[in-house]
Amino acid sequence: MRNTEADTLDELIDDCTAMPAELRGRADTLPEPRPATPWQVTDDCVAQVAGLDTYV
């Protein structure tokens, strides 16, 4: 019985690059990242850490 599985990373890479393109799937481009939503510190956030200095 012949072992068809890759034993090393190099063998795996060789096996994958030898596959026909139609079997590898599409190489879709990723969309541009959205700009991060600006955040603000609310009074509720400040209240959550009020008195933290006494514990630290």
Secondary structure, 3 states (H helix, E strand, C coil): CCCCCCCCHHHHHHHHHCCCHHHHCCCCCCCCCCCCCCCCCCHHHHHHCCCHHHCC
